[in-house]
Amino acid sequence: MTSSENADWMALREDDGRAYLVNRVSGEVKIKGLGRFDPVELLNGYSIGDRINVGHKSLTIVDAALPEARRNMNRRAQTIGIKDSGFLISWMGIGVGSKVLEGGHGSAGLAMHLANVMGSKGHLISVENRPEHAEVGRGNMQRLAEFSAEFPKWNLLEMDLQDAGAEVETICGNLDAAIIDIAEPWTVVEGISSNLRIGGRIACYCPTTAQLEKSWNAVEAIGLVVEFAGEMVERRWSKAGKGGVRPGNQPMGHTAFLLIAAKIAPIEEE
Ligand SMILES: C[S@@+](CC[C@H](N)C(=O)[O-])C[C@H]1O[C@@H](n2cnc3c(N)ncnc32)[C@H](O)[C@@H]1O
């Protein structure tokens, strides 16, 4: 997937960070929260960095990037967000040129974070067995590709993760990393592990402790070494009314436990 020559995406940003993605092409569009307009007419004479009024809103025109794509994405299934995707990407060493499998793809929450760092030499394979989810995820990925300076080669396999091994092998050979976000990760780790290179890593995204324990046992049973099991805790701070800064009033929310395991060389039989 590559950038479309017809696309000229930008974001109209409210001062509080909310942003609306706009493709500067002619023809009326309806953008939720902004209303109906022709982007070419609306933006005529304006450039990135300018302030513009749309209806009652005063907005800054900025380049469209991952934060704006994330805030504007269509959602169907629960998505993996910044807190967990950032940690997974760094721990697993995912970057330019990596070969990565992710599934279930869902609405592409994780896939967008992955694609954002993999460069045009990377190869991302997403797997999703529900067509209605695949459609939403594909739409989000296509839009991100249109305004990304670089985007990895991307395959979306509409099939069960359990059966994806042969196709993954054909598409890109061995994987550097695989991230599993389905209800029963332990049922697919053995198959996916055979696609991993030695030294590669598999991660399971486990909302409950039962999922974590079953996945942990399953990866150890096939000889992988657990490098990390736990959760990321995010605690936001805010400015206090009478001065100073302090932890905010919002509760710390749980997303999921993360399990990361590495594939090591088999022990030689004497
Ligand atoms: C929680 S959602 C994934 C969200 C996604 N990781 C994101 O960040 O947006 C789980 C997805 O896995 C899909 N799924 C469940 N079991 C699967 C399987 N065995 N093979 C492929 N996809 C599966 C579901 O249809 C659903 O879309």
The ligand as a Tripos MOL2 file, in Angstrom:
@<TRIPOS>MOLECULE
LIG
   27    29     1     0     0
SMALL
NO_CHARGES

@<TRIPOS>ATOM
      1 C1         -9.8130   -7.1350   20.3240 C.3       1 LIG1
      2 S1         -9.9570   -7.2530   18.6170 S.3       1 LIG1
      3 C2         -8.3840   -6.7820   17.9900 C.3       1 LIG1
      4 C3         -8.1160   -5.3350   18.0830 C.3       1 LIG1
      5 C4         -6.8660   -4.8760   17.3610 C.3       1 LIG1
      6 N1         -5.6910   -5.5590   17.8480 N.3       1 LIG1
      7 C5         -6.7320   -3.3770   17.4930 C.2       1 LIG1
      8 O1         -5.7910   -2.9120   18.1730 O.co2     1 LIG1
      9 O2         -7.5690   -2.6550   16.9330 O.co2     1 LIG1
     10 C6         -9.8950   -8.9790   18.3210 C.3       1 LIG1
     11 C7        -10.1070   -9.3200   16.8720 C.3       1 LIG1
     12 O3         -9.6480  -10.6320   16.6490 O.3       1 LIG1
     13 C8        -10.4950  -11.2580   15.7360 C.3       1 LIG1
     14 N2        -10.2800  -12.7110   15.9440 N.ar      1 LIG1
     15 C9        -10.7070  -13.4550   16.9860 C.ar      1 LIG1
     16 N3        -10.2700  -14.7230   16.8560 N.ar      1 LIG1
     17 C10        -9.5490  -14.7730   15.6980 C.ar      1 LIG1
     18 C11        -8.8450  -15.8020   15.0180 C.ar      1 LIG1
     19 N4         -8.7840  -17.0370   15.5240 N.pl3     1 LIG1
     20 N5         -8.2370  -15.5140   13.8420 N.ar      1 LIG1
     21 C12        -8.2800  -14.2550   13.3390 C.ar      1 LIG1
     22 N6         -8.9400  -13.2280   13.9460 N.ar      1 LIG1
     23 C13        -9.5630  -13.4800   15.1110 C.ar      1 LIG1
     24 C14       -11.8610  -10.7260   16.0880 C.3       1 LIG1
     25 O4        -12.7790  -10.8520   15.0040 O.3       1 LIG1
     26 C15       -11.5530   -9.2830   16.4420 C.3       1 LIG1
     27 O5        -11.6940   -8.4400   15.3380 O.3       1 LIG1
@<TRIPOS>BOND
     1     1     2 1
     2     2     3 1
     3     2    10 1
     4     3     4 1
     5     4     5 1
     6     5     6 1
     7     5     7 1
     8     7     8 2
     9     7     9 1
    10    10    11 1
    11    11    12 1
    12    11    26 1
    13    12    13 1
    14    13    14 1
    15    13    24 1
    16    14    15 ar
    17    14    23 ar
    18    15    16 ar
    19    16    17 ar
    20    17    18 ar
    21    17    23 ar
    22    18    19 1
    23    18    20 ar
    24    20    21 ar
    25    21    22 ar
    26    22    23 ar
    27    24    25 1
    28    24    26 1
    29    26    27 1
@<TRIPOS>SUBSTRUCTURE
     1 LIG1         1 GROUP 0 **** ****
